[in-house]
Amino acid sequence: MVTNITNFGRSGLSDWLIQRISAIILALYTLFIVVYLLLNPGLDYATWSGLFAQTWMRIFSLLAFVSMAAHAWIGLWTVTTDYLKHTGIRLAVQTTIILAIFVFLVWGIQVLWGA
Amino acid sequence: MNSKRPVNLDLTTIKFPLPALTSIAHRITGIILFIGLIFAFWALDKSLSSPQGFAAVSDALANNILVKLIAWGLLSALAYHFVAGIKHLLMDIDIGVTLESGVRKAQITVVVSAVLVILAGVWVW
């Protein structure tokens, strides 16, 4: 029995499900942004900042950023666990990844609510 | 285990099947996208900070060749990761889980993402 202490949900099945739900949210957010940019070729600052001033867009974006955090953690945990066999190196890399995810999340919240 | 079994550890003679290559590419593009978040968040932050910041980002995307290459590279990685991810979701609901359809879907993944990579290049330039 392997004890998981660095993976996201502490259970493989939980990680599997969260990876899929976060994937769908990220796919929808990606499609939204790409379609929005394609439909607004001459985009200006007022329109762009107006979009991100909307409450629903901030909630949608925050949902996407939180999904990114979970998705990246689970994905990169899987990859590092597969290839980094030395426990010390793996733990160091995974800790760095988790800290980077935390920084991205805080950065994203600051952008959305203009700290 | 029978110790007389033939063993092939010469990596140069081992050929990966296409589904293995598309799986590895899914992982590599995932790592690229994670690093690319630095550029994505920077562009979002800058473009929403002020009209000057927005102009700086759109000017860089319109004129700076290095920025264009990064944007194209990240869009390509995103397109591939997206397509390969959809393939995963289809397999989760039991669509195309036989060996033959696995190879077929790996081929479709390569073709569809190649088209998207070209379209992304057209969009950036």
Interface residues (C-beta under 8 A of the other chain):
Chain A: R20 A23 I24 A27 T30 L38 L43 D44 Y45 W48 S49 F52 M68 A72 G75 L76 V79 I97 A100 F104 W107 G108 Q110 V111 G114
Chain B: R27 G30 I31 F34 L37 F41 L44 D45 S47 L48 S50 P51 F54 A55 S58 L78 F82 G85 I86 H88 L89 D92 W123
